[in-house]
């Protein structure tokens, strides 16, 4: 076991360069320049698996770079979205593991005071690797593809500049309101989503509270039957669209048929 604290970027990149098969990462925040450095030093046939928190606010705030994710995907990497992610784990060839407070950012590797440990004990690393794989293949972890990035980029492009963005009033005693909720104009969605995705979004938006249940959105079944009279699997289709909206960073799965909207819609003047 070895203790690590910032700055540990060079040590991290050395481990990346030494990897022979896989690099597995959990990090809610990811910056493009760090992705560039990883891809520059890793061997061509080493596969990168990344679990991140693909929330609209994380992307809009600049904490999660879409361009960095695109570069990982274009290098045959795999990305999963687990919106409640907070852990930072770095696994190399399933033989070395770093558990740390540091995100995959300049702050995490260089500037902030971060602390972690490097483990190379086989049993300990196996436990961490099993936990990683359980999360990566969890049915609440969505698959991030180029399509997701393209849609989110359209939504972000229709939001006002960050300095002018209005943030919702935060009631710290309420589990429904957190800093990951973004206020945005209606046009940012209507110009980005189409078909089923847009219609399910509109129905969710009509629910007055941020945390809602599957049965509440299923109450719109007759509405969708009128829109799509030839579809005989309306409820299945709704669940599918909820997965899409999760992986556009717009809703969060809370488990047991419970969801959270990650937006507040602003009426445009």
C-alpha beads as a LAMMPS data file, in Angstrom:
LAMMPS data file: protein, C-alpha beads

269 atoms
268 bonds

1 atom types
1 bond types

-500.0 500.0 xlo xhi
-500.0 500.0 ylo yhi
-500.0 500.0 zlo zhi

Masses

1 110.0

Atoms # bond

1 1 1 0.000 0.000 0.000
2 1 1 1.199 3.498 -0.839
3 1 1 -0.250 6.882 0.123
4 1 1 -0.798 9.438 -2.624
5 1 1 -1.480 13.159 -2.430
6 1 1 -1.419 15.976 -4.929
7 1 1 0.402 16.567 -7.104
8 1 1 0.276 12.958 -8.356
9 1 1 -0.375 13.504 -12.067
10 1 1 3.018 12.195 -13.233
11 1 1 2.636 9.069 -11.138
12 1 1 -0.849 8.546 -12.549
13 1 1 0.350 8.902 -16.146
14 1 1 3.174 6.446 -15.476
15 1 1 0.595 3.866 -14.402
16 1 1 -1.445 4.624 -17.529
17 1 1 1.613 4.077 -19.710
18 1 1 2.453 0.800 -17.937
19 1 1 -1.037 -0.679 -18.370
20 1 1 -1.148 -3.658 -20.744
21 1 1 -4.868 -4.450 -21.017
22 1 1 -7.370 -2.220 -19.226
23 1 1 -7.753 1.074 -17.401
24 1 1 -10.948 1.430 -15.396
25 1 1 -12.000 4.755 -13.891
26 1 1 -14.838 6.177 -11.834
27 1 1 -14.867 9.980 -11.769
28 1 1 -17.867 12.331 -11.720
29 1 1 -15.812 15.160 -13.234
30 1 1 -13.628 14.687 -16.321
31 1 1 -11.618 17.287 -18.229
32 1 1 -10.620 17.077 -21.881
33 1 1 -6.938 17.912 -21.403
34 1 1 -6.507 15.008 -18.958
35 1 1 -8.211 12.673 -21.436
36 1 1 -5.747 13.894 -24.082
37 1 1 -2.803 13.061 -21.854
38 1 1 -4.174 9.616 -21.027
39 1 1 -4.710 8.798 -24.688
40 1 1 -1.275 10.121 -25.609
41 1 1 0.601 7.834 -23.206
42 1 1 -1.496 4.667 -23.085
43 1 1 -0.715 1.717 -25.360
44 1 1 -2.985 1.502 -28.409
45 1 1 -4.589 -1.789 -27.457
46 1 1 -5.378 -0.810 -23.848
47 1 1 -9.122 -0.390 -23.307
48 1 1 -10.533 2.425 -21.187
49 1 1 -13.746 1.962 -19.200
50 1 1 -15.131 5.097 -17.541
51 1 1 -18.057 5.567 -15.167
52 1 1 -19.049 9.195 -14.726
53 1 1 -21.998 11.340 -13.624
54 1 1 -23.545 12.468 -16.901
55 1 1 -25.774 15.206 -15.510
56 1 1 -26.724 18.297 -17.463
57 1 1 -25.515 20.593 -14.675
58 1 1 -22.121 18.876 -14.524
59 1 1 -21.724 19.458 -18.254
60 1 1 -23.112 22.993 -18.281
61 1 1 -20.887 24.045 -15.361
62 1 1 -17.782 22.820 -17.179
63 1 1 -17.006 20.041 -14.690
64 1 1 -17.561 17.310 -17.278
65 1 1 -16.193 17.939 -20.785
66 1 1 -18.182 16.400 -23.630
67 1 1 -15.159 16.669 -25.903
68 1 1 -13.111 14.575 -23.483
69 1 1 -15.781 11.874 -23.450
70 1 1 -15.908 11.918 -27.247
71 1 1 -12.186 11.286 -27.426
72 1 1 -12.486 8.278 -25.121
73 1 1 -15.327 6.879 -27.239
74 1 1 -13.416 7.467 -30.477
75 1 1 -10.527 5.461 -29.019
76 1 1 -12.825 2.454 -28.520
77 1 1 -13.481 3.316 -24.888
78 1 1 -16.671 2.520 -22.986
79 1 1 -18.548 5.059 -20.865
80 1 1 -21.338 4.521 -18.362
81 1 1 -23.534 7.079 -16.642
82 1 1 -24.249 6.573 -12.947
83 1 1 -25.736 9.877 -11.862
84 1 1 -25.277 9.315 -8.119
85 1 1 -21.566 8.608 -8.561
86 1 1 -19.191 10.267 -6.113
87 1 1 -16.331 7.746 -5.891
88 1 1 -12.977 8.184 -7.622
89 1 1 -11.324 4.854 -8.435
90 1 1 -8.518 4.109 -10.880
91 1 1 -7.783 0.474 -11.792
92 1 1 -4.869 -0.673 -13.922
93 1 1 -4.945 -4.179 -15.440
94 1 1 -7.042 -5.285 -12.458
95 1 1 -3.754 -5.528 -10.546
96 1 1 -3.321 -2.036 -9.103
97 1 1 -6.029 0.226 -7.724
98 1 1 -6.065 3.838 -6.556
99 1 1 -8.902 4.948 -4.291
100 1 1 -8.793 8.705 -3.854
101 1 1 -10.707 11.934 -3.448
102 1 1 -9.374 13.184 -6.795
103 1 1 -11.438 13.645 -9.948
104 1 1 -9.973 13.266 -13.426
105 1 1 -9.211 16.994 -13.625
106 1 1 -6.311 19.403 -13.193
107 1 1 -7.589 20.156 -9.706
108 1 1 -7.752 16.478 -8.820
109 1 1 -4.309 15.602 -10.145
110 1 1 -2.382 18.824 -9.519
111 1 1 -3.969 21.744 -7.730
112 1 1 -6.391 20.677 -4.987
113 1 1 -5.297 18.956 -1.826
114 1 1 -6.379 15.404 -2.612
115 1 1 -5.510 12.213 -0.777
116 1 1 -5.674 8.550 -1.636
117 1 1 -4.051 5.147 -1.491
118 1 1 -2.533 2.816 -4.060
119 1 1 -3.263 -0.867 -3.502
120 1 1 -1.559 -3.791 -5.203
121 1 1 -2.626 -6.635 -2.919
122 1 1 -4.410 -9.153 -5.142
123 1 1 -7.359 -9.813 -2.812
124 1 1 -7.971 -6.130 -2.121
125 1 1 -7.740 -5.159 -5.783
126 1 1 -10.082 -8.008 -6.736
127 1 1 -12.696 -6.685 -4.313
128 1 1 -12.428 -3.201 -5.800
129 1 1 -12.556 -4.603 -9.324
130 1 1 -15.679 -6.634 -8.497
131 1 1 -17.350 -3.530 -7.098
132 1 1 -16.369 -1.595 -10.203
133 1 1 -17.804 -4.246 -12.516
134 1 1 -21.010 -4.433 -10.474
135 1 1 -21.473 -0.702 -10.974
136 1 1 -20.442 -0.714 -14.631
137 1 1 -23.003 -3.393 -15.505
138 1 1 -25.683 -2.141 -13.114
139 1 1 -29.056 -1.667 -14.811
140 1 1 -29.101 1.874 -13.410
141 1 1 -25.863 2.689 -15.244
142 1 1 -26.732 3.919 -18.711
143 1 1 -24.504 3.526 -21.757
144 1 1 -23.154 6.818 -23.061
145 1 1 -22.818 6.920 -26.840
146 1 1 -22.073 9.653 -29.352
147 1 1 -25.838 10.124 -29.764
148 1 1 -26.138 11.158 -26.111
149 1 1 -23.324 13.656 -26.468
150 1 1 -24.818 15.129 -29.653
151 1 1 -28.216 15.655 -28.005
152 1 1 -26.754 17.206 -24.860
153 1 1 -24.551 19.505 -26.919
154 1 1 -27.695 20.796 -28.668
155 1 1 -29.404 21.404 -25.328
156 1 1 -26.367 23.224 -23.906
157 1 1 -26.082 25.356 -27.051
158 1 1 -29.601 26.684 -26.404
159 1 1 -28.934 27.611 -22.784
160 1 1 -27.878 31.146 -21.843
161 1 1 -24.213 31.805 -21.058
162 1 1 -23.199 30.534 -17.641
163 1 1 -22.745 33.988 -16.148
164 1 1 -26.406 34.798 -16.972
165 1 1 -27.824 31.443 -15.913
166 1 1 -30.463 31.507 -13.190
167 1 1 -30.123 28.886 -10.483
168 1 1 -33.181 27.658 -8.583
169 1 1 -33.798 28.546 -4.974
170 1 1 -32.281 25.745 -2.908
171 1 1 -34.109 24.432 0.128
172 1 1 -31.376 22.568 1.965
173 1 1 -33.901 20.659 4.054
174 1 1 -35.580 19.162 1.010
175 1 1 -34.189 16.077 -0.753
176 1 1 -35.929 17.207 -3.929
177 1 1 -33.788 20.293 -4.490
178 1 1 -30.055 20.080 -4.962
179 1 1 -27.360 21.969 -6.781
180 1 1 -27.540 19.581 -9.739
181 1 1 -30.891 21.048 -10.834
182 1 1 -30.657 23.515 -13.693
183 1 1 -33.122 26.192 -14.792
184 1 1 -33.502 26.337 -18.556
185 1 1 -35.798 27.811 -21.232
186 1 1 -38.357 25.637 -22.986
187 1 1 -36.719 26.207 -26.353
188 1 1 -33.570 24.406 -25.214
189 1 1 -35.550 21.149 -25.143
190 1 1 -38.061 21.638 -27.954
191 1 1 -35.204 22.278 -30.385
192 1 1 -33.151 19.301 -29.181
193 1 1 -35.530 16.409 -28.506
194 1 1 -37.960 14.878 -30.976
195 1 1 -40.769 12.304 -31.042
196 1 1 -41.203 10.049 -28.034
197 1 1 -38.328 11.626 -26.143
198 1 1 -39.837 15.090 -26.368
199 1 1 -43.360 13.916 -25.522
200 1 1 -42.238 11.982 -22.436
201 1 1 -40.169 14.983 -21.340
202 1 1 -43.212 17.250 -21.700
203 1 1 -45.332 14.907 -19.585
204 1 1 -42.691 14.730 -16.864
205 1 1 -42.469 18.510 -16.920
206 1 1 -46.185 18.710 -16.133
207 1 1 -45.574 16.884 -12.843
208 1 1 -45.289 19.676 -10.300
209 1 1 -42.678 18.125 -8.005
210 1 1 -39.070 17.297 -8.804
211 1 1 -39.131 13.744 -7.445
212 1 1 -41.747 11.597 -9.145
213 1 1 -42.717 7.945 -9.524
214 1 1 -43.103 5.713 -12.552
215 1 1 -46.829 5.345 -11.933
216 1 1 -47.211 9.127 -12.244
217 1 1 -45.763 9.191 -15.739
218 1 1 -47.679 6.009 -16.628
219 1 1 -50.879 7.958 -15.966
220 1 1 -50.254 9.587 -19.358
221 1 1 -50.759 6.239 -21.111
222 1 1 -53.972 7.338 -22.828
223 1 1 -52.266 10.492 -24.060
224 1 1 -49.595 8.397 -25.749
225 1 1 -52.181 5.969 -27.150
226 1 1 -53.765 8.891 -28.980
227 1 1 -50.381 10.070 -30.248
228 1 1 -49.207 6.601 -31.263
229 1 1 -52.337 4.479 -31.867
230 1 1 -50.365 1.684 -33.562
231 1 1 -48.073 1.136 -30.572
232 1 1 -49.276 -1.705 -28.343
233 1 1 -46.469 -1.395 -25.793
234 1 1 -46.921 2.124 -24.482
235 1 1 -45.673 1.531 -20.924
236 1 1 -42.566 -0.280 -22.151
237 1 1 -41.885 2.600 -24.498
238 1 1 -42.231 5.121 -21.664
239 1 1 -39.660 3.230 -19.570
240 1 1 -37.315 3.172 -22.540
241 1 1 -37.621 6.944 -22.962
242 1 1 -36.919 7.469 -19.261
243 1 1 -33.625 5.644 -19.803
244 1 1 -32.826 7.945 -22.708
245 1 1 -33.613 11.047 -20.647
246 1 1 -31.388 9.718 -17.864
247 1 1 -28.542 9.373 -20.329
248 1 1 -29.091 12.883 -21.633
249 1 1 -28.451 14.081 -18.076
250 1 1 -32.050 15.229 -17.598
251 1 1 -33.351 12.826 -14.944
252 1 1 -31.836 10.691 -12.226
253 1 1 -32.932 7.188 -11.290
254 1 1 -33.400 6.914 -7.534
255 1 1 -34.494 3.270 -7.490
256 1 1 -37.787 1.480 -6.827
257 1 1 -39.614 3.325 -9.596
258 1 1 -38.545 6.710 -8.251
259 1 1 -36.968 9.445 -10.379
260 1 1 -35.760 13.011 -10.025
261 1 1 -36.011 15.802 -12.578
262 1 1 -32.713 17.613 -12.969
263 1 1 -34.279 20.749 -14.389
264 1 1 -36.714 23.540 -13.704
265 1 1 -38.346 24.938 -16.831
266 1 1 -38.337 28.697 -17.252
267 1 1 -41.087 30.468 -19.162
268 1 1 -39.609 32.563 -21.946
269 1 1 -40.747 36.115 -22.445

Bonds

1 1 1 2
2 1 2 3
3 1 3 4
4 1 4 5
5 1 5 6
6 1 6 7
7 1 7 8
8 1 8 9
9 1 9 10
10 1 10 11
11 1 11 12
12 1 12 13
13 1 13 14
14 1 14 15
15 1 15 16
16 1 16 17
17 1 17 18
18 1 18 19
19 1 19 20
20 1 20 21
21 1 21 22
22 1 22 23
23 1 23 24
24 1 24 25
25 1 25 26
26 1 26 27
27 1 27 28
28 1 28 29
29 1 29 30
30 1 30 31
31 1 31 32
32 1 32 33
33 1 33 34
34 1 34 35
35 1 35 36
36 1 36 37
37 1 37 38
38 1 38 39
39 1 39 40
40 1 40 41
41 1 41 42
42 1 42 43
43 1 43 44
44 1 44 45
45 1 45 46
46 1 46 47
47 1 47 48
48 1 48 49
49 1 49 50
50 1 50 51
51 1 51 52
52 1 52 53
53 1 53 54
54 1 54 55
55 1 55 56
56 1 56 57
57 1 57 58
58 1 58 59
59 1 59 60
60 1 60 61
61 1 61 62
62 1 62 63
63 1 63 64
64 1 64 65
65 1 65 66
66 1 66 67
67 1 67 68
68 1 68 69
69 1 69 70
70 1 70 71
71 1 71 72
72 1 72 73
73 1 73 74
74 1 74 75
75 1 75 76
76 1 76 77
77 1 77 78
78 1 78 79
79 1 79 80
80 1 80 81
81 1 81 82
82 1 82 83
83 1 83 84
84 1 84 85
85 1 85 86
86 1 86 87
87 1 87 88
88 1 88 89
89 1 89 90
90 1 90 91
91 1 91 92
92 1 92 93
93 1 93 94
94 1 94 95
95 1 95 96
96 1 96 97
97 1 97 98
98 1 98 99
99 1 99 100
100 1 100 101
101 1 101 102
102 1 102 103
103 1 103 104
104 1 104 105
105 1 105 106
106 1 106 107
107 1 107 108
108 1 108 109
109 1 109 110
110 1 110 111
111 1 111 112
112 1 112 113
113 1 113 114
114 1 114 115
115 1 115 116
116 1 116 117
117 1 117 118
118 1 118 119
119 1 119 120
120 1 120 121
121 1 121 122
122 1 122 123
123 1 123 124
124 1 124 125
125 1 125 126
126 1 126 127
127 1 127 128
128 1 128 129
129 1 129 130
130 1 130 131
131 1 131 132
132 1 132 133
133 1 133 134
134 1 134 135
135 1 135 136
136 1 136 137
137 1 137 138
138 1 138 139
139 1 139 140
140 1 140 141
141 1 141 142
142 1 142 143
143 1 143 144
144 1 144 145
145 1 145 146
146 1 146 147
147 1 147 148
148 1 148 149
149 1 149 150
150 1 150 151
151 1 151 152
152 1 152 153
153 1 153 154
154 1 154 155
155 1 155 156
156 1 156 157
157 1 157 158
158 1 158 159
159 1 159 160
160 1 160 161
161 1 161 162
162 1 162 163
163 1 163 164
164 1 164 165
165 1 165 166
166 1 166 167
167 1 167 168
168 1 168 169
169 1 169 170
170 1 170 171
171 1 171 172
172 1 172 173
173 1 173 174
174 1 174 175
175 1 175 176
176 1 176 177
177 1 177 178
178 1 178 179
179 1 179 180
180 1 180 181
181 1 181 182
182 1 182 183
183 1 183 184
184 1 184 185
185 1 185 186
186 1 186 187
187 1 187 188
188 1 188 189
189 1 189 190
190 1 190 191
191 1 191 192
192 1 192 193
193 1 193 194
194 1 194 195
195 1 195 196
196 1 196 197
197 1 197 198
198 1 198 199
199 1 199 200
200 1 200 201
201 1 201 202
202 1 202 203
203 1 203 204
204 1 204 205
205 1 205 206
206 1 206 207
207 1 207 208
208 1 208 209
209 1 209 210
210 1 210 211
211 1 211 212
212 1 212 213
213 1 213 214
214 1 214 215
215 1 215 216
216 1 216 217
217 1 217 218
218 1 218 219
219 1 219 220
220 1 220 221
221 1 221 222
222 1 222 223
223 1 223 224
224 1 224 225
225 1 225 226
226 1 226 227
227 1 227 228
228 1 228 229
229 1 229 230
230 1 230 231
231 1 231 232
232 1 232 233
233 1 233 234
234 1 234 235
235 1 235 236
236 1 236 237
237 1 237 238
238 1 238 239
239 1 239 240
240 1 240 241
241 1 241 242
242 1 242 243
243 1 243 244
244 1 244 245
245 1 245 246
246 1 246 247
247 1 247 248
248 1 248 249
249 1 249 250
250 1 250 251
251 1 251 252
252 1 252 253
253 1 253 254
254 1 254 255
255 1 255 256
256 1 256 257
257 1 257 258
258 1 258 259
259 1 259 260
260 1 260 261
261 1 261 262
262 1 262 263
263 1 263 264
264 1 264 265
265 1 265 266
266 1 266 267
267 1 267 268
268 1 268 269
